[in-house]
Amino acid sequence: MRTIIEPFRIKSVEPLRMTTRDERERLLREAGFNPFLLPSDAVIIDLLTDSGTSAMSAEQWAAMMRGDEAYAGSRSWYRFEAAVKDIFGFDIVMPVHQGRAAERILFSTLCKPGDVVPNNTHFDTTRANVEATGATALDLVIAEGRDPTSRHPFKGNLDVDRLRAVLAEHRGRVPVCMLTLTNNSGGGQPVSMANARAVSALCREFGVPFYIDACRYAENAWFIKMREEGYSDKRPIDIARELFALADGCTMSAKKDGLANIGGFLATRDERLATRERDLLILTEGFTTYGGLAGRDLDAIATGLYEALDEDYLRYRIRSVVWLGERLLEAGVPIMEPPGGHAVYLDARRFLSHVAPRDLPGQSLVVELYREAGIRAVEIGTVMFGRPDPATGEEGVAPLDLVRLAIPRRVYTQSHVEYVVEAVTNVWHRRDAVRGMRFTYQAPTLRHFTARFASL
Ligand SMILES: *Cc1c(COP(=O)(O)O)cnc(C)c1O
């Protein structure tokens, strides 16, 4: 069958409120043209993020009822720990309230000023947590990963030659090297097993710990199964185990492929490091068997980590995202090719080719999607990663200006996806009338969350 159907049916529904164009116009003004500042009640299709927005299954809700809220050593913790050990294979697991807490604990334990941390592409919170220690975050994705039209099957791969040069040049000053699976900021593109193996071997050669940012490990495993030779017969869980066996540890946001609404973990094989990390965990997250989570959250994650590896789910998930990308391509809309695992990224620089990069074409397109159809997306480009020049105040421009349409897991149906295709296509047809934007307010770090804008 060619028709894509959700491999689940709906037991509980959440109404969507339909807004009018006039209402959206007013709300945009009140929100300073920043969709992060919109009330979700006024959003028809919310593609701001796939993080923490998953619909839980009947099994997960049942697991939540089994949640044991004991402060220490709860049954929920043991189920959580067992699931993480079974899938990821690390002996030491520390629960945290979300992925960035794992990052903060890891980097503040390992990094010091002057250090260098390579990654295929740092996610925004990852970069911010590296930089908060005084270390430098280096993005070493392969050249194809920076080219929005390249159809390379593993555009998330890290450039191994550049990594070797970095490790040689900064010998003794690289406390950890990371691979982000899939490469979120680079377009949700996967990393191949061969690349993970090569990075792991190189790290071993230079004595550098190798960590995986595991947020979308299941989607990445599916891409390996579909695209990498020798993996088509393997189960996603076995591919995941093979991947993590290459690493010394991982950070995880269970808000992605944990199919949970909150949570995460930090895992390692290094007991000495873990001793220092646990002190920080207790100081800021909570005791080592709950890490800022309720027992019921631990149980929802323990169940979700397995459901994310289900083949029927993964096949539908990736096909639905690819379907969205292909319909947009057919309409002539420029997107990051091929479509990623959790999102389709519109190439705002080509979409609004008459808007100069410093005039924030990504933000303009985000605003236009909301105005058109109540769709909320997020800019991943100059607003998120650019910095004003300290001397001149001139906007620094990011390498790409993308607009991410992130698809929450198990939340929207194919007809919702069709609605998105129609809305984006409508904006594409009237693109020449869309103007650029400028900042009217920006915070010094992670500015995209709170910035305000005006139309040019
Ligand atoms: C979401 C995400 C994080 C951070 O996780 P939070 O749960 O949002 O704190 C880190 N890395 C990647 C690749 C992510 O997608």
The ligand as an SDF file (V2000), in Angstrom:
LIG
                    3D

 15 15  0  0  0  0  0  0  0  0999 V2000
   16.7690   18.8430   22.3390 C   0  0  0  0  0  0  0  0  0  0  0  0
   18.1830   18.6280   22.1470 C   0  0  0  0  0  0  0  0  0  0  0  0
   19.0930   18.8190   23.1920 C   0  0  0  0  0  0  0  0  0  0  0  0
   18.7010   19.3920   24.5350 C   0  0  0  0  0  0  0  0  0  0  0  0
   17.6960   18.6830   25.1620 O   0  0  0  0  0  0  0  0  0  0  0  0
   16.5730   19.4120   26.0790 P   0  0  0  0  0  0  0  0  0  0  0  0
   15.7600   18.2710   26.5830 O   0  0  0  0  0  0  0  0  0  0  0  0
   15.8180   20.3350   25.1970 O   0  0  0  0  0  0  0  0  0  0  0  0
   17.2740   20.1340   27.1640 O   0  0  0  0  0  0  0  0  0  0  0  0
   20.4110   18.5140   22.9420 C   0  0  0  0  0  0  0  0  0  0  0  0
   20.8220   18.0740   21.7390 N   0  0  0  0  0  0  0  0  0  0  0  0
   19.9750   17.8850   20.7130 C   0  0  0  0  0  0  0  0  0  0  0  0
   20.4790   17.3760   19.4160 C   0  0  0  0  0  0  0  0  0  0  0  0
   18.6290   18.1630   20.8750 C   0  0  0  0  0  0  0  0  0  0  0  0
   17.8020   17.9870   19.8420 O   0  0  0  0  0  0  0  0  0  0  0  0
  1  2  1  0
  2  3  1  0
  2 14  2  0
  3  4  1  0
  3 10  2  0
  4  5  1  0
  5  6  1  0
  6  7  2  0
  6  8  1  0
  6  9  1  0
 10 11  1  0
 11 12  2  0
 12 13  1  0
 12 14  1  0
 14 15  1  0
M  END
$$$$
